[in-house]
Amino acid sequence: MREPDIRPLLEPVSAEAMQEAYAHAPESTLGETLRGPRARRIVPLAIIGLIAVLVLGGLVSQLVEGALGQRAQGVVVFLILAALITVGWLSWLQLQHARRERYARLASFARANGFDYEPTRPGRRHEGVVFHVGSSRRDEDVFHFLPDEPGQREVEVGTHVYEEKSSSRRDATEHRWGYLAVRLDRRLPHLLLDATRNDGAFGVSNLPIGFAKDQRLSLEGDFDRHFALYCPREYETDALYVFTPDVMGLLIDETGAYDVEVVDDWLYVYSVTPFALLEPETWRRLHRIRTVVGERLARRSTRYADDRATAPIETQVTDARGPALDPGEPPPAASALTSRLAHDRIAPGGARLRRRRVLTTSTVGVAAGAIGLYWLFGMFDRLVG
């Protein structure tokens, strides 16, 4: 994939592109429209304007009633309601137009850069940590690139959306994750880099799934200040083969604010908020991550084979990791790897990290209540004693 052509994001949208958007853009519900970026700026102003109009209308109505009588007051109320309905309708049309203009701009960008663009689709394609939690899962603004020339690789950018209910709230909370997915050459063990920069209060991870702490692997230098690395037990050496010091440096420089995961033959980069896909700098950064981090990890995967996986005797490997590739060294010839890399499988123990139990809100509440009661009874006992 070449460096992205960002001109469609900057140039005015043509009339033809807008016509196509009105013909093909999916219809939006009121809720979807009000969740859009333009709506988040317009709706608060509209609410303030509505309150101001109602207050001003009440004052004017009282003045008119005193000057012209009750019948004129009814006319004023009707005119105010008509004005509110007109303003609301025009605001709705503006939001719908802005939504279709966004669709037209993103669709033009996709065509210019060889992507297939899907405004929305069911979210069942990927295996990463954010894709199998919650309900009502879907993907939005999906840019999918399929290679059509040697040396290219499959890439996908999008927003994954799901809803999650808690025992303390009746309504569900919507979560929206930006993601970059890059296809690797071969399968690797399940590896997770939990960025510390985007953690919540008290260092609590922002990821929706927790993993057993005995899978945490500490790395050299100051890497642990930027990422918490998780790998399956007995795959520590394999993880060090994948995340060499130069790869770790690239991860800190390019993805320090994002969480990174390797599942099967896919590399995932997650943002806790959706990527700003109308911003040229977003695409430049995603391109750097793909070409710098993605390509380096793909090269590491080229010579990896898991000797714990079941394989025919004549192709059973003796060294899962092989010699490290020096920067700039081309992949070895296929004939030299035929006997070593005849299988592309990961043993069950390395294919997925073990999850840990996550305490629910109700469990935490019960525990906190029990501790509070214990403390109160202790104080009462000391006072009485």
Residue pairs with C-beta under 8 A, 6 or more apart in sequence:
1 113
1 114
1 145
1 152
1 153
1 155
1 287
1 290
1 291
2 113
3 284
3 287
4 109
4 113
4 283
4 284
4 287
5 109
5 112
5 113
6 109
6 280
6 283
6 284
7 112
8 105
8 108
8 109
8 111
8 112
9 105
9 109
9 278
9 279
9 280
9 283
10 280
13 101
13 104
13 105
13 108
17 104
17 105
17 107
17 108
18 100
18 101
18 104
20 104
20 107
21 100
21 101
21 103
21 104
21 107
22 100
24 103
24 107
25 99
25 100
25 103
25 104
25 119
26 119
26 120
28 36
28 96
28 99
33 39
33 92
33 95
33 96
33 99
34 43
34 95
36 95
36 98
36 99
36 102
38 94
38 95
38 98
38 99
39 95
42 91
42 94
42 95
46 87
46 88
46 91
49 87
50 84
53 80
53 83
53 84
54 80
57 76
57 77
57 80
60 76
61 73
61 76
61 77
64 72
64 73
64 76
65 72
65 73
102 278
103 119
105 278
106 117
106 141
106 277
106 278
107 117
109 115
110 116
110 117
110 143
111 117
113 145
114 145
114 148
115 143
115 144
115 145
116 143
116 144
116 145
116 146
117 141
117 142
117 143
117 144
118 139
118 142
118 144
119 140
119 141
119 142
120 138
120 139
120 140
120 142
121 138
121 139
121 142
122 137
122 138
122 139
123 131
123 137
123 138
123 139
123 160
123 161
123 162
124 137
125 131
125 139
126 160
126 179
126 181
126 263
126 266
126 268
127 263
127 264
127 266
128 179
128 181
128 261
128 263
128 266
128 268
128 270
129 192
129 207
129 208
129 209
129 259
129 261
129 268
129 270
130 160
130 162
130 175
130 177
130 179
130 207
130 208
130 270
131 137
131 160
133 162
133 164
133 208
133 209
134 162
134 163
134 164
134 175
134 208
135 162
135 163
135 164
135 165
135 172
136 161
136 162
136 163
136 172
137 160
137 161
137 162
138 160
138 161
138 162
139 158
139 159
139 160
139 161
140 158
140 159
140 160
140 161
140 274
141 158
141 159
141 274
141 277
142 156
142 157
142 158
143 156
143 157
143 158
143 277
144 154
144 155
144 156
145 152
145 154
145 155
145 156
146 154
147 153
147 154
153 182
153 183
153 184
153 294
153 298
154 182
154 183
155 180
155 181
155 182
155 183
155 290
155 294
156 179
156 180
156 181
157 178
157 179
157 180
157 181
157 275
157 277
157 286
158 178
158 179
159 176
159 177
159 178
159 179
159 274
159 275
160 176
160 177
160 179
161 174
161 175
161 176
161 177
162 174
162 175
163 172
163 173
163 174
163 175
164 172
164 173
164 175
164 208
165 171
165 172
165 173
166 173
166 360
166 361
167 360
167 361
167 362
168 361
168 362
168 365
175 208
176 273
176 274
177 270
177 271
177 272
177 273
177 274
178 270
178 271
178 273
178 274
178 275
179 268
179 269
179 270
179 271
180 268
180 269
180 275
180 286
180 289
180 290
181 266
181 267
181 268
181 269
182 266
182 267
182 269
182 290
182 294
182 297
182 298
183 265
183 266
183 267
184 262
184 265
184 266
184 267
184 294
184 297
184 298
184 301
185 265
185 298
185 299
185 301
185 302
186 265
186 301
186 302
186 304
186 305
186 341
186 344
187 264
187 265
187 301
187 304
187 306
187 344
187 345
187 346
188 238
188 242
188 262
188 264
188 265
188 297
188 300
188 301
188 304
188 346
189 231
189 232
189 235
189 238
189 239
189 242
189 262
189 306
189 346
189 350
189 351
190 231
190 232
190 261
190 262
190 263
190 346
190 350
190 351
190 352
190 353
191 229
191 230
191 231
191 239
191 242
191 243
191 261
191 262
192 211
192 229
192 230
192 231
192 259
192 260
192 261
192 262
192 353
193 227
193 228
193 229
193 230
193 251
193 255
193 259
193 260
193 261
194 205
194 207
194 227
194 228
194 229
194 230
194 259
195 226
195 227
195 255
195 256
195 257
195 258
195 259
195 260
196 203
196 225
196 226
196 227
196 228
197 226
197 256
197 257
198 206
198 257
198 258
198 259
198 272
199 205
199 206
200 206
205 228
206 259
206 272
207 259
207 270
209 355
209 358
210 355
210 356
210 357
210 358
211 230
211 353
211 354
211 355
211 356
212 353
212 354
212 355
212 356
213 356
214 233
215 230
215 231
215 232
215 233
215 353
215 354
216 228
216 229
216 230
217 229
217 230
217 231
217 236
217 239
218 224
218 229
219 229
219 240
219 243
219 248
220 245
221 245
221 248
223 229
223 248
223 252
226 251
226 252
226 256
227 251
227 252
227 260
229 239
229 243
230 353
231 238
231 239
231 353
232 349
232 350
232 351
232 352
232 353
232 354
233 349
234 308
234 349
234 350
235 349
235 350
237 321
238 304
238 306
238 320
238 321
238 350
241 300
241 304
241 320
241 321
241 324
242 262
242 297
242 300
242 301
242 304
243 251
244 300
244 324
246 296
246 327
247 293
247 296
247 297
247 300
250 292
250 293
250 296
251 260
251 293
254 285
254 288
254 289
254 292
254 293
255 269
255 289
255 293
257 271
258 269
258 270
258 271
259 269
259 270
259 272
260 267
260 268
260 269
260 270
260 293
261 267
261 268
261 270
262 268
262 297
264 346
264 351
265 301
265 344
267 293
267 294
267 297
267 298
269 289
269 293
275 282
275 286
276 282
277 283
299 325
299 331
300 325
302 331
303 321
303 322
303 323
303 325
303 331
303 332
303 337
303 340
303 341
304 320
304 321
304 322
305 317
305 320
305 322
305 340
305 341
305 343
305 344
306 320
306 345
306 346
306 347
306 350
307 316
307 317
307 318
307 319
307 320
308 320
308 347
308 349
308 350
309 343
309 345
309 346
309 347
310 345
310 347
311 317
311 342
311 343
311 345
312 342
312 343
314 339
315 339
315 340
315 342
315 343
317 340
317 341
319 340
322 340
325 331
359 367
